[in-house]
Amino acid sequence: MDLEARSLQPNVKAVLLAKLREYKSDLNNLKSEHKRLASANSNQAARDDLLESGMADAMSVSANQRGRLMMSTERLNESSDRIKESRRTMLETEELGVSILQDLHQQRQSLLHANDTVFLLLKKEQLHGVDDNISKSKKILTNMSRRMSRNKWIISSIIVVLVVAIALILYFKLSK
């Protein structure tokens, strides 16, 4: 969960990491308290010895120890309940985190798809614009080619007329 929180955006990441640290510290505190209380249970023999040594003082000491034992048992039960509640809260938080990560993944996929779609549309528009430019260029080149051919014919005609005129002038000059 820590790794997933670190891979999120900074504004969400800071909030989630703070909550995560808080939950971890609560969990560690509850674990240490549970160990302390569990070790009290494991010392059953020591407790029995304490109760047996109290028989010497009879009822007053036994009642006092019994009261402390009941208070310890009650505290142990309360701590167990708090641990169970903390565990339930931790599981709910983890489920919520997983749900949020799934939503974020779906939103990321939607954004990526939208980005790809926009990119393709822009590319199509650019290609359409390029096609328009190519067709205009083609028309201009075709017109230039026609004008060039027409100019060649005109120049060729003028040259032929001049050659014929020179030939006629030479013919008349030499025949005189």
N, CA, C and O of each residue as an XYZ file, in Angstrom:
704
protein
N       0.837     -1.183      0.000
C       0.000      0.000      0.000
C       0.880      1.244      0.000
O       0.537      2.263     -0.599
N       2.006      1.148      0.672
C       2.941      2.275      0.734
C       3.466      2.596     -0.661
O       3.559      3.766     -1.034
N       3.809      1.573     -1.431
C       4.337      1.774     -2.789
C       3.278      2.388     -3.692
O       3.575      3.263     -4.505
N       2.049      1.928     -3.545
C       0.975      2.477     -4.373
C       0.746      3.944     -4.045
O       0.520      4.752     -4.945
N       0.802      4.293     -2.775
C       0.596      5.682     -2.366
C       1.715      6.574     -2.902
O       1.471      7.725     -3.265
N       2.927      6.053     -2.954
C       4.065      6.849     -3.435
C       4.006      7.097     -4.944
O       4.627      8.036     -5.442
N       3.258      6.254     -5.678
C       3.201      6.400     -7.134
C       2.088      7.349     -7.576
O       1.893      7.555     -8.774
N       1.365      7.922     -6.631
C       0.263      8.822     -6.988
C       0.756     10.252     -7.168
O       1.930     10.564     -6.965
N      -0.187     11.110     -7.556
C       0.143     12.519     -7.739
C       0.490     13.144     -6.387
O       0.005     12.685     -5.353
N       1.320     14.182     -6.385
C       1.823     14.759     -5.125
C       0.733     15.218     -4.159
O       0.871     15.013     -2.953
N      -0.341     15.829     -4.646
C      -1.356     16.344     -3.729
C      -2.103     15.213     -3.029
O      -2.440     15.351     -1.853
N      -2.375     14.098     -3.711
C      -3.053     12.959     -3.114
C      -2.051     12.141     -2.305
O      -2.385     11.591     -1.256
N      -0.821     12.069     -2.804
C       0.224     11.263     -2.181
C       0.501     11.737     -0.761
O       0.625     10.913      0.146
N       0.602     13.041     -0.550
C       0.930     13.568      0.775
C      -0.140     13.181      1.797
O       0.183     12.783      2.916
N      -1.406     13.299      1.415
C      -2.499     12.975      2.335
C      -2.486     11.481      2.663
O      -2.600     11.089      3.824
N      -2.348     10.664      1.636
C      -2.371      9.220      1.852
C      -1.172      8.750      2.668
O      -1.315      7.889      3.536
N       0.000      9.301      2.403
C       1.187      8.904      3.164
C       1.061      9.320      4.630
O       1.493      8.581      5.514
N       0.486     10.477      4.900
C       0.292     10.911      6.286
C      -0.656      9.955      7.010
O      -0.394      9.550      8.143
N      -1.752      9.599      6.352
C      -2.702      8.663      6.961
C      -2.040      7.302      7.172
O      -2.237      6.655      8.201
N      -1.261      6.885      6.189
C      -0.580      5.602      6.274
C       0.385      5.574      7.454
O       0.434      4.589      8.190
N       1.160      6.657      7.640
C       2.078      6.728      8.790
C       1.292      6.687     10.098
O       1.703      6.033     11.056
N       0.168      7.383     10.130
C      -0.648      7.403     11.341
C      -1.175      5.996     11.656
O      -1.144      5.556     12.805
N      -1.651      5.309     10.634
C      -2.166      3.955     10.835
C      -1.062      2.995     11.253
O      -1.275      2.122     12.095
N       0.111      3.159     10.666
C       1.238      2.294     11.040
C       1.627      2.515     12.501
O       1.870      1.555     13.232
N       1.687      3.779     12.926
C       2.053      4.043     14.319
C       0.986      3.498     15.269
O       1.325      2.936     16.310
N      -0.307      3.654     14.928
C      -1.385      3.090     15.744
C      -1.262      1.577     15.823
O      -1.421      0.982     16.889
N      -0.977      0.964     14.684
C      -0.839     -0.489     14.650
C       0.337     -0.941     15.510
O       0.215     -1.910     16.259
N       1.468     -0.257     15.413
C       2.637     -0.613     16.232
C       2.334     -0.453     17.717
O       2.715     -1.298     18.527
N       1.641      0.644     18.076
C       1.274      0.849     19.480
C       0.369     -0.279     19.976
O       0.556     -0.800     21.076
N      -0.610     -0.649     19.155
C      -1.534     -1.695     19.558
C      -0.823     -3.056     19.646
O      -1.126     -3.867     20.522
N       0.119     -3.294     18.733
C       0.882     -4.544     18.787
C       1.699     -4.632     20.072
O       1.719     -5.667     20.738
N       2.375     -3.528     20.414
C       3.186     -3.551     21.636
C       2.305     -3.736     22.875
O       2.673     -4.462     23.798
N       1.148     -3.082     22.894
C       0.242     -3.235     24.028
C      -0.283     -4.671     24.096
O      -0.415     -5.245     25.177
N      -0.577     -5.234     22.934
C      -1.050     -6.616     22.887
C       0.036     -7.574     23.395
O      -0.258     -8.499     24.152
N       1.287     -7.352     22.979
C       2.381     -8.208     23.450
C       2.540     -8.105     24.959
O       2.741     -9.099     25.656
N       2.443     -6.863     25.442
C       2.582     -6.661     26.882
C       1.478     -7.409     27.629
O       1.739     -8.062     28.639
N       0.248     -7.311     27.129
C      -0.861     -7.984     27.789
C      -0.789     -9.493     27.602
O      -1.160    -10.248     28.501
N      -0.317     -9.935     26.452
C      -0.190    -11.368     26.199
C       0.892    -11.959     27.093
O       0.765    -13.086     27.571
N       1.959    -11.190     27.317
C       3.013    -11.695     28.211
C       2.477    -11.827     29.634
O       2.926    -12.682     30.398
N       1.512    -10.971     29.983
C       0.898    -11.089     31.303
C       0.141    -12.411     31.401
O       0.132    -13.042     32.458
N      -0.491    -12.834     30.313
C      -1.203    -14.121     30.298
C      -0.229    -15.289     30.385
O      -0.520    -16.302     31.021
N       0.926    -15.144     29.746
C       1.895    -16.237     29.731
C       2.531    -16.433     31.108
O       3.107    -17.481     31.399
N       2.419    -15.440     31.913
C       2.989    -15.545     33.262
C       1.936    -16.072     34.245
O       1.853    -15.615     35.385
N       1.145    -17.025     33.792
C       0.083    -17.587     34.630
C       0.665    -18.229     35.890
O       0.089    -18.126     36.973
N       1.795    -18.881     35.736
C       2.409    -19.542     36.891
C       2.816    -18.501     37.930
O       2.646    -18.706     39.132
N       3.360    -17.377     37.447
C       3.753    -16.320     38.379
C       2.525    -15.768     39.088
O       2.589    -15.429     40.270
N       1.433    -15.677     38.388
C       0.190    -15.182     38.975
C      -0.317    -16.150     40.051
O      -0.777    -15.741     41.117
N      -0.216    -17.444     39.734
C      -0.669    -18.450     40.707
C       0.179    -18.384     41.969
O      -0.334    -18.481     43.084
N       1.492    -18.215     41.777
C       2.373    -18.090     42.946
C       1.991    -16.878     43.778
O       1.975    -16.935     45.007
N       1.689    -15.803     43.108
C       1.309    -14.579     43.803
C       0.028    -14.803     44.604
O      -0.086    -14.358     45.746
N      -0.915    -15.485     44.006
C      -2.172    -15.747     44.708
C      -1.969    -16.689     45.904
O      -2.577    -16.513     46.959
N      -1.108    -17.685     45.715
C      -0.856    -18.619     46.812
C      -0.119    -17.942     47.970
O      -0.396    -18.219     49.137
N       0.819    -17.057     47.637
C       1.539    -16.377     48.716
C       0.624    -15.412     49.461
O       0.871    -15.073     50.619
N      -0.415    -14.982     48.797
C      -1.370    -14.083     49.433
C      -2.294    -14.781     50.407
O      -2.984    -14.112     51.177
N      -2.331    -16.093     50.401
C      -3.197    -16.816     51.320
C      -2.798    -16.565     52.766
O      -3.607    -16.719     53.681
N      -1.559    -16.183     52.959
C      -1.094    -15.949     54.325
C      -1.839    -14.784     54.943
O      -2.195    -14.817     56.121
N      -2.075    -13.746     54.139
C      -2.787    -12.583     54.658
C      -4.283    -12.795     54.645
O      -5.044    -11.982     55.170
N      -4.675    -13.830     54.078
C      -6.064    -14.269     54.027
C      -6.919    -13.385     53.154
O      -6.558    -13.091     52.014
N      -8.039    -12.964     53.678
C      -9.076    -12.370     52.857
C      -8.749    -10.991     52.298
O      -9.062    -10.728     51.137
N      -8.137    -10.106     53.065
C      -7.909     -8.742     52.590
C      -6.960     -8.713     51.403
O      -7.201     -8.019     50.416
N      -5.878     -9.474     51.509
C      -4.902     -9.525     50.427
C      -5.505    -10.238     49.233
O      -5.305     -9.805     48.098
N      -6.233    -11.310     49.454
C      -6.843    -12.074     48.370
C      -7.874    -11.229     47.633
O      -7.943    -11.274     46.405
N      -8.660    -10.475     48.352
C      -9.670     -9.618     47.718
C      -8.987     -8.526     46.890
O      -9.429     -8.198     45.789
N      -7.907     -7.972     47.436
C      -7.157     -6.932     46.707
C      -6.568     -7.501     45.416
O      -6.659     -6.888     44.352
N      -5.967     -8.679     45.532
C      -5.379     -9.301     44.341
C      -6.453     -9.698     43.339
O      -6.266     -9.571     42.129
N      -7.560    -10.171     43.846
C      -8.654    -10.555     42.975
C      -9.183     -9.325     42.233
O      -9.520     -9.408     41.052
N      -9.254     -8.206     42.916
C      -9.696     -6.953     42.284
C      -8.729     -6.518     41.194
O      -9.138     -6.120     40.103
N      -7.417     -6.602     41.512
C      -6.414     -6.252     40.498
C      -6.464     -7.205     39.319
O      -6.330     -6.801     38.164
N      -6.660     -8.479     39.635
C      -6.745     -9.477     38.571
C      -7.955     -9.201     37.682
O      -7.869     -9.322     36.460
N      -9.052     -8.841     38.275
C     -10.261     -8.537     37.485
C     -10.035     -7.293     36.635
O     -10.446     -7.232     35.476
N      -9.364     -6.286     37.239
C      -9.073     -5.068     36.465
C      -8.131     -5.377     35.303
O      -8.300     -4.859     34.199
N      -7.135     -6.229     35.568
C      -6.195     -6.610     34.498
C      -6.915     -7.372     33.402
O      -6.676     -7.147     32.216
N      -7.792     -8.268     33.800
C      -8.560     -9.037     32.813
C      -9.455     -8.100     31.996
O      -9.575     -8.239     30.779
N     -10.070     -7.157     32.683
C     -10.933     -6.196     31.989
C     -10.120     -5.351     31.009
O     -10.547     -5.117     29.878
N      -8.934     -4.891     31.455
C      -8.068     -4.110     30.554
C      -7.630     -4.939     29.357
O      -7.571     -4.446     28.231
N      -7.325     -6.202     29.617
C      -6.921     -7.101     28.537
C      -8.066     -7.267     27.530
O      -7.842     -7.236     26.319
N      -9.262     -7.438     28.025
C     -10.422     -7.559     27.131
C     -10.647     -6.267     26.336
O     -10.929     -6.315     25.139
N     -10.520     -5.118     27.002
C     -10.676     -3.841     26.304
C      -9.601     -3.671     25.236
O      -9.879     -3.205     24.131
N      -8.387     -4.048     25.572
C      -7.292     -3.937     24.600
C      -7.528     -4.864     23.415
O      -7.274     -4.495     22.268
N      -8.010     -6.058     23.696
C      -8.320     -6.988     22.608
C      -9.407     -6.413     21.703
O      -9.335     -6.514     20.479
N     -10.414     -5.808     22.330
C     -11.482     -5.179     21.540
C     -10.926     -4.032     20.689
O     -11.289     -3.887     19.521
N     -10.046     -3.222     21.279
C      -9.442     -2.113     20.513
C      -8.600     -2.638     19.363
O      -8.596     -2.065     18.274
N      -7.890     -3.728     19.608
C      -7.073     -4.326     18.539
C      -7.984     -4.828     17.420
O      -7.698     -4.613     16.242
N      -9.067     -5.489     17.783
C     -10.009     -5.967     16.770
C     -10.604     -4.797     15.980
O     -10.722     -4.858     14.756
N     -10.970     -3.745     16.691
C     -11.536     -2.555     16.029
C     -10.499     -1.905     15.109
O     -10.816     -1.482     13.997
N      -9.270     -1.834     15.587
C      -8.197     -1.259     14.759
C      -7.954     -2.106     13.522
O      -7.741     -1.581     12.430
N      -7.986     -3.389     13.699
C      -7.789     -4.295     12.549
C      -8.921     -4.112     11.538
O      -8.679     -4.064     10.332
N     -10.149     -4.012     12.029
C     -11.295     -3.802     11.136
C     -11.155     -2.469     10.398
O     -11.411     -2.392      9.196
N     -10.754     -1.431     11.110
C     -10.552     -0.118     10.489
C      -9.445     -0.183      9.443
O      -9.556      0.412      8.371
N      -8.378     -0.909      9.762
C      -7.269     -1.044      8.818
C      -7.735     -1.753      7.541
O      -7.373     -1.345      6.437
N      -8.531     -2.804      7.688
C      -9.028     -3.537      6.519
C      -9.965     -2.659      5.682
O      -9.909     -2.674      4.452
N     -10.824     -1.898      6.361
C     -11.709     -0.987      5.626
C     -10.896      0.061      4.867
O     -11.198      0.382      3.717
N      -9.865      0.586      5.523
C      -9.011      1.590      4.879
C      -8.296      0.994      3.680
O      -8.169      1.638      2.639
N      -7.833     -0.226      3.829
C      -7.150     -0.882      2.707
C      -8.110     -1.103      1.543
O      -7.742     -0.892      0.387
N      -9.337     -1.528      1.839
C     -10.334     -1.705      0.785
C     -10.627     -0.376      0.089
O     -10.737     -0.318     -1.135
N     -10.751      0.682      0.876
C     -10.986      2.005      0.307
C      -9.818      2.420     -0.583
O     -10.022      2.972     -1.665
N      -8.601      2.157     -0.128
C      -7.416      2.485     -0.926
C      -7.394      1.727     -2.244
O      -7.070      2.291     -3.289
N      -7.739      0.451     -2.188
C      -7.782     -0.353     -3.417
C      -8.841      0.195     -4.366
O      -8.619      0.287     -5.574
N      -9.982      0.554     -3.815
C     -11.059      1.123     -4.642
C     -10.610      2.428     -5.297
O     -10.864      2.655     -6.479
N      -9.944      3.276     -4.527
C      -9.456      4.555     -5.064
C      -8.428      4.307     -6.159
O      -8.446      4.975     -7.193
N      -7.531      3.348     -5.935
C      -6.521      3.036     -6.955
C      -7.168      2.505     -8.236
O      -6.717      2.824     -9.336
N      -8.212      1.706     -8.100
C      -8.907      1.211     -9.289
C      -9.558      2.366    -10.048
O      -9.480      2.430    -11.275
N     -10.203      3.280     -9.311
C     -10.807      4.454     -9.952
C      -9.757      5.290    -10.656
O      -9.973      5.742    -11.781
N      -8.628      5.499    -10.009
C      -7.556      6.282    -10.625
C      -7.025      5.597    -11.883
O      -6.707      6.255    -12.873
N      -6.934      4.273    -11.831
C      -6.468      3.538    -13.017
C      -7.450      3.711    -14.182
O      -7.040      3.925    -15.323
N      -8.752      3.615    -13.878
C      -9.759      3.803    -14.929
C      -9.702      5.219    -15.491
O      -9.811      5.407    -16.702
N      -9.533      6.214    -14.628
C      -9.440      7.600    -15.092
C      -8.190      7.795    -15.945
O      -8.228      8.514    -16.943
N      -7.088      7.161    -15.561
C      -5.848      7.263    -16.345
C      -6.057      6.676    -17.739
O      -5.641      7.256    -18.742
N      -6.713      5.508    -17.779
C      -6.975      4.880    -19.075
C      -7.875      5.770    -19.931
O      -7.662      5.887    -21.138
N      -8.878      6.398    -19.314
C      -9.766      7.301    -20.055
C      -8.988      8.484    -20.612
O      -9.180      8.873    -21.764
N      -8.111      9.055    -19.794
C      -7.309     10.196    -20.249
C      -6.368      9.800    -21.380
O      -6.210     10.542    -22.349
N      -5.747      8.635    -21.257
C      -4.854      8.174    -22.324
C      -5.624      7.946    -23.621
O      -5.146      8.290    -24.702
N      -6.813      7.365    -23.510
C      -7.626      7.135    -24.704
C      -8.055      8.460    -25.324
O      -8.024      8.615    -26.545
N      -8.452      9.409    -24.489
C      -8.846     10.730    -24.998
C      -7.661     11.419    -25.670
O      -7.820     12.058    -26.710
N      -6.480     11.291    -25.080
C      -5.281     11.896    -25.661
C      -4.986     11.291    -27.028
O      -4.681     12.008    -27.981
N      -5.080      9.956    -27.116
C      -4.845      9.283    -28.401
C      -5.870      9.725    -29.440
O      -5.524      9.952    -30.599
N      -7.131      9.848    -29.028
C      -8.188     10.259    -29.949
C      -7.939     11.670    -30.469
O      -8.064     11.925    -31.667
N      -7.590     12.577    -29.576
C      -7.313     13.962    -29.981
C      -6.119     14.001    -30.924
O      -6.132     14.727    -31.918
N      -5.089     13.222    -30.614
C      -3.902     13.183    -31.464
C      -4.249     12.703    -32.872
O      -3.785     13.270    -33.861
N      -5.078     11.641    -32.953
C      -5.474     11.121    -34.262
C      -6.312     12.135    -35.037
O      -6.143     12.289    -36.247
N      -7.217     12.828    -34.340
C      -8.032     13.846    -35.013
C      -7.165     14.978    -35.542
O      -7.358     15.449    -36.662
N      -6.206     15.411    -34.727
C      -5.308     16.478    -35.179
C      -4.485     16.016    -36.371
O      -4.251     16.776    -37.311
N      -4.053     14.776    -36.324
C      -3.257     14.244    -37.427
C      -4.088     14.185    -38.701
O      -3.588     14.510    -39.778
N      -5.366     13.770    -38.594
C      -6.247     13.715    -39.760
C      -6.463     15.106    -40.328
O      -6.447     15.297    -41.544
N      -6.666     16.082    -39.440
C      -6.852     17.464    -39.907
C      -5.598     17.965    -40.606
O      -5.682     18.632    -41.637
N      -4.449     17.649    -40.053
C      -3.200     18.070    -40.680
C      -3.039     17.399    -42.034
O      -2.619     18.038    -42.998
N      -3.373     16.097    -42.114
C      -3.260     15.392    -43.383
C      -4.245     15.953    -44.398
O      -3.930     16.061    -45.583
N      -5.441     16.309    -43.931
C      -6.425     16.905    -44.830
C      -5.910     18.242    -45.348
O      -6.058     18.557    -46.529
N      -5.312     19.016    -44.472
C      -4.718     20.295    -44.874
C      -3.574     20.082    -45.850
O      -3.411     20.849    -46.799
N      -2.782     19.044    -45.621
C      -1.668     18.735    -46.525
C      -2.217     18.317    -47.887
O      -1.682     18.717    -48.921
N      -3.290     17.509    -47.892
C      -3.906     17.100    -49.149
C      -4.410     18.320    -49.920
O      -4.242     18.392    -51.137
N      -5.026     19.277    -49.226
C      -5.492     20.505    -49.883
C      -4.317     21.258    -50.483
O      -4.387     21.730    -51.617
N      -3.240     21.369    -49.721
C      -2.064     22.083    -50.216
C      -1.446     21.371    -51.415
O      -0.993     22.016    -52.361
N      -1.429     20.053    -51.374
C      -0.869     19.292    -52.500
C      -1.723     19.488    -53.748
O      -1.193     19.674    -54.843
N      -3.043     19.447    -53.584
C      -3.907     19.633    -54.762
C      -3.761     21.044    -55.330
O      -3.771     21.215    -56.549
N      -3.624     22.060    -54.470
C      -3.409     23.436    -54.962
C      -2.074     23.529    -55.698
O      -1.973     24.151    -56.755
N      -1.046     22.894    -55.111
C       0.275     22.912    -55.748
C       0.228     22.217    -57.097
O       0.857     22.662    -58.057
N      -0.517     21.130    -57.166
C      -0.646     20.397    -58.422
C      -1.302     21.264    -59.496
O      -0.864     21.271    -60.646
N      -2.358     21.998    -59.117
C      -3.033     22.888    -60.071
C      -2.082     23.976    -60.552
O      -2.029     24.295    -61.740
N      -1.338     24.535    -59.615
C      -0.396     25.613    -59.988
C       0.668     25.070    -60.934
O       0.994     25.717    -61.930
N       1.216     23.889    -60.638
C       2.236     23.299    -61.509
C       1.670     22.951    -62.879
O       2.344     23.117    -63.895
N       0.423     22.466    -62.905
C      -0.209     22.162    -64.189
C      -0.371     23.437    -65.009
O      -0.087     23.440    -66.207
N      -0.827     24.525    -64.377
C      -0.972     25.804    -65.090
C       0.382     26.304    -65.575
O       0.497     26.796    -66.698
N       1.413     26.179    -64.731
C       2.749     26.622    -65.143
C       3.244     25.798    -66.326
O       3.856     26.343    -67.244
N       2.987     24.494    -66.315
C       3.401     23.622    -67.409
C       2.689     24.019    -68.707
O       3.311     24.051    -69.768
N       1.389     24.321    -68.624
C       0.627     24.747    -69.802
C       1.180     26.059    -70.354
O       1.362     26.205    -71.563
N       1.442     27.004    -69.466
C       1.985     28.295    -69.912
C       3.358     28.114    -70.566
O       3.663     28.753    -71.573
N       4.178     27.239    -69.985
C       5.504     26.995    -70.537
C       5.390     26.386    -71.940
O       6.113     26.782    -72.854
N       4.479     25.423    -72.100
C       4.273     24.812    -73.434
C       3.758     25.851    -74.420
O       4.212     25.895    -75.564
N       2.826     26.678    -73.999
C       2.280     27.722    -74.877
C       3.370     28.710    -75.272
O       3.470     29.107    -76.433
N       4.199     29.108    -74.281
C       5.293     30.040    -74.584
C       6.298     29.419    -75.558
O       6.817     30.105    -76.438
N       6.569     28.121    -75.398
C       7.478     27.438    -76.340
C       6.904     27.478    -77.754
O       7.636     27.722    -78.713
N       5.621     27.244    -77.889
C       4.989     27.270    -79.206
C       5.034     28.677    -79.797
O       5.292     28.856    -80.988
N       4.785     29.650    -78.964
C       4.815     31.032    -79.469
C       6.227     31.389    -79.922
O       6.410     31.948    -81.004
N       7.236     31.066    -79.090
C       8.631     31.383    -79.449
C       9.035     30.609    -80.707
O       9.690     31.156    -81.593
N       8.635     29.322    -80.779
C       8.956     28.527    -81.973
C       8.309     29.132    -83.211
O       8.926     29.187    -84.275
N       7.073     29.585    -83.075
C       6.370     30.204    -84.213
C       7.089     31.478    -84.636
O       7.267     31.713    -85.831
N       7.506     32.305    -83.677
C       8.215     33.551    -84.000
C       9.533     33.230    -84.697
O       9.899     33.886    -85.672
N      10.246     32.219    -84.195
C      11.518     31.831    -84.820
C      11.277     31.365    -86.254
O      12.015     31.749    -87.161
N      10.257     30.545    -86.463
C       9.949     30.065    -87.813
C       9.602     31.237    -88.728
O      10.050     31.295    -89.874
N       8.788     32.183    -88.204
C       8.417     33.349    -89.011
C       9.669     34.159    -89.347
O       9.818     34.615    -90.481
N      10.575     34.345    -88.373
C      11.796     35.116    -88.636
C      12.702     34.393    -89.636
O      13.276     35.029    -90.521
N      12.833     33.091    -89.505
C      13.658     32.327    -90.441
C      13.066     32.425    -91.842
O      13.805     32.598    -92.811
N      11.756     32.319    -91.962
C      11.114     32.451    -93.272
C      11.330     33.867    -93.803
O      11.609     34.050    -94.988
N      11.205     34.865    -92.936
C      11.394     36.259    -93.367
C      12.826     36.461    -93.827
O      13.051     37.092    -94.860
N      13.810     35.940    -93.084
C      15.226     36.078    -93.479
C      15.468     35.348    -94.796
O      16.185     35.846    -95.664
N      14.874     34.176    -94.943
C      15.040     33.421    -96.179
C      14.440     34.177    -97.350
O      15.033     34.190    -98.429
N      13.315     34.791    -97.184
C      12.692     35.583    -98.249
C      13.542     36.814    -98.572
O      13.750     37.157    -99.735
N      14.026     37.465    -97.519
C      14.859     38.653    -97.767
C      16.110     38.238    -98.515
O      16.493     38.908    -99.475
N      16.750     37.175    -98.117
C      17.958     36.717    -98.808
C      17.633     36.283   -100.242
O      18.401     36.558   -101.165
N      16.548     35.636   -100.417
C      16.164     35.209   -101.752
C      15.973     36.411   -102.666
O      16.456     36.419   -103.799
N      15.269     37.424   -102.174
C      15.030     38.603   -102.995
C      16.303     39.392   -103.193
O      16.499     39.962   -104.267
N      17.134     39.446   -102.254
C      18.366     40.217   -102.381
C      19.342     39.491   -103.319
O      20.011     40.138   -104.124
N      19.423     38.260   -103.233
C      20.355     37.539   -104.063
C      19.797     37.341   -105.502
O      20.569     37.212   -106.451
N      18.547     37.320   -105.640
C      18.014     37.164   -106.958
C      18.028     38.494   -107.720
O      17.811     38.436   -108.930
N      18.238     39.574   -107.204
C      18.299     40.841   -107.909
C      19.572     41.029   -108.536
O      19.797     42.055   -109.179
